[in-house]
Amino acid sequence: MKLLPEDKLIWSPIVVNSRMNRERNASGVNNYEQEFNFKPEEYLEKKIKENGSASWLDLCCGQGNALMQTANYFHRKGLQDVIRLEGIDLIDTFPVIDPKFDFLQFKVQSLVEWKPAQKYDLVTCVHGLHYLGDKLKVLEQCTQAITEDGLFIANLDLRNFNLQGEDTEAYLKKTFKQLGFLYNAKSKILKRTGYGEVKFDFTYLGASDEHGPNYTGQDSVTSYYSIS
């Protein structure tokens, strides 16, 4: 099987999938609450009460509906001065932002090339990791993007990995636990609380967009690694 480097992978029709997360809301119909079992706006409001301010970075945010909904929520409550919202996606399908939402911004960027310039109370990635090449590199960056008591949470299917010469799922579960992640094999949810300098001791070899559907029913990308 020929593995694709990152600069080739981002042009795959599998990677620019428009069906998984383009129109997802924070709460209500087709929402983040169903995925992660909490409402982002309630989590952020709690952080405001605890710390005086709060911030959320949504990776692979699609059309940004969840962020727009959350921006409306905090603006209605008069909390726009203590909330910061940011979304990143590979393609620009973002709405025009009303000037009153100057605490919200969107960026077009490949996550594999992304490096966090600041820290957030909440970092989410709903069904985005399925389409990335070097998933572990992005996870390393995510742990550096959260505050000391912040939360990172994402969907992750371990069948979208191949560790050469290893029992991939068992090895990854052990590694995640050692590095402070919590992984739920049933829900396919990966979490980590609190900032950390995490380093996966693997060498990225490339990715394949020929994996076919994963647990979501959508085509996905398998990331190949060797143990360093």
Secondary structure, 3 states (H helix, E strand, C coil): CCCECHHHHCCCCCCCCCCCCCCCECCCCCEHHHHHCCCHHHHHHHHHHHHCCEEEEEECCCCCHHHHHHHHHHHHCCCHHHEEEEEEECCCCCCCCCCCCCCEEEEECCHHHCCCCCCEEEEEECCCHHHCCCHHHHHHHHHHCEEEEEEEEEECCHHHEEECCCCHHHHHHHHHHHCCCEEECCCCEEEEECCCCCCCCEEEEEEEEEEEECCCCCEEEEEEEEEC
